[in-house]
Amino acid sequence: MDQPTNKTRRWRSPNRAAWDFYPTPPEATKALLSVEDFSDGSVWEPACGDGAIAKVLADAGLVVNATDLINRGYGLAGFDFLNAASASGKHIITNPPYGRGLADAFVRQALTFTRATGGKVAMLLDLRSRCHPLRHERWAKTPPAVVYALDELSCYPNGVATKAGYKPGRQRFVWCVWMPDHHGPTQLRWLAATQFKDTAPAVKAEEPQREVAA
Ligand SMILES: C[S@@+](CC[C@H](N)C(=O)[O-])C[C@H]1O[C@@H](n2cnc3c(N)ncnc32)[C@H](O)[C@@H]1O
């Protein structure tokens, strides 16, 4: 697919959130950290949005550099990943913009950087969109080392479920992880994001004490 740049594309598609802002629910990143280690170096979240992924990484004790093209009140704003000259971290973890081939461009750019840093790349992607004839050759040439298939995850435009315009579960999210010097086939693993959902029960009001007749 052609290499897109932000200069050459129109962003305000009526069917997409502006600048493709679909924040990642925290359980997706928690699930990734339960199976992959990034603690041997810094992590770059190059499309950080409002910090949905970066905050979970930082909470886990990782050293995180967060940047985004758009200012969403988190990280360094006005930073175009596709025009970045050098890496801002050993590893790269993000949920990239998807529209019009941008996810492909993010993967390519991330792999270029981690070839130099020796780090891993983890991208949250929609599996359906990866299984496309135009992508086949490139993915076959530079396959991820592992694809983690998430059991359930929904990312909404601007984080607002009611604005989705589609039913939850329409997309099937996977974490694609590229390792330095991986040349073999891709391993497929199942990963339950639901077990990392914040399901703490609401504090229950105390049951009123029944009066017991004497
Ligand atoms: C799908 S959202 C995900 C945000 C965040 N990574 C998360 O997981 O919550 C994609 C983000 O990519 C940003 N973005 C789009 N094009 C970009 C570019 N060329 N460089 C850096 N960030 C970009 C958007 O502003 C948006 O915040």
The ligand as a MOL file (V3000), in Angstrom:
LIG
                    3D

  0  0  0     0  0            999 V3000
M  V30 BEGIN CTAB
M  V30 COUNTS 27 29 0 0 0
M  V30 BEGIN ATOM
M  V30 1 C -6.8190 5.1850 17.4900 0
M  V30 2 S -6.3040 6.6820 18.3140 0 CHG=1
M  V30 3 C -5.4440 5.9070 19.6650 0
M  V30 4 C -4.9120 6.8310 20.7120 0
M  V30 5 C -4.0290 6.1050 21.7590 0
M  V30 6 N -2.9120 5.4510 21.1040 0
M  V30 7 C -4.8280 5.0800 22.5000 0
M  V30 8 O -4.6040 3.9020 22.2550 0
M  V30 9 O -5.7080 5.4190 23.2880 0 CHG=-1
M  V30 10 C -5.0420 7.2650 17.1830 0
M  V30 11 C -4.2850 8.5130 17.5870 0
M  V30 12 O -3.3250 8.7650 16.5430 0
M  V30 13 C -3.0880 10.1590 16.4810 0
M  V30 14 N -2.4140 10.4310 15.1950 0
M  V30 15 C -2.9420 10.4250 13.9610 0
M  V30 16 N -1.9850 10.6530 13.0430 0
M  V30 17 C -0.8230 10.7980 13.7150 0
M  V30 18 C 0.5210 11.0280 13.3330 0
M  V30 19 N 0.8750 11.1400 12.0480 0
M  V30 20 N 1.4630 11.1280 14.3020 0
M  V30 21 C 1.1310 11.0010 15.6050 0
M  V30 22 N -0.1230 10.7690 16.0380 0
M  V30 23 C -1.0900 10.6590 15.0950 0
M  V30 24 C -4.4690 10.7580 16.6640 0
M  V30 25 O -4.4130 12.0860 17.0750 0
M  V30 26 C -5.0710 9.8170 17.7250 0
M  V30 27 O -4.8890 10.3350 19.0130 0
M  V30 END ATOM
M  V30 BEGIN BOND
M  V30 1 1 1 2
M  V30 2 1 2 3
M  V30 3 1 2 10
M  V30 4 1 3 4
M  V30 5 1 4 5
M  V30 6 1 5 6
M  V30 7 1 5 7
M  V30 8 2 7 8
M  V30 9 1 7 9
M  V30 10 1 10 11
M  V30 11 1 11 12
M  V30 12 1 11 26
M  V30 13 1 12 13
M  V30 14 1 13 14
M  V30 15 1 13 24
M  V30 16 1 14 15
M  V30 17 1 14 23
M  V30 18 2 15 16
M  V30 19 1 16 17
M  V30 20 1 17 18
M  V30 21 2 17 23
M  V30 22 1 18 19
M  V30 23 2 18 20
M  V30 24 1 20 21
M  V30 25 2 21 22
M  V30 26 1 22 23
M  V30 27 1 24 25
M  V30 28 1 24 26
M  V30 29 1 26 27
M  V30 END BOND
M  V30 END CTAB
M  END
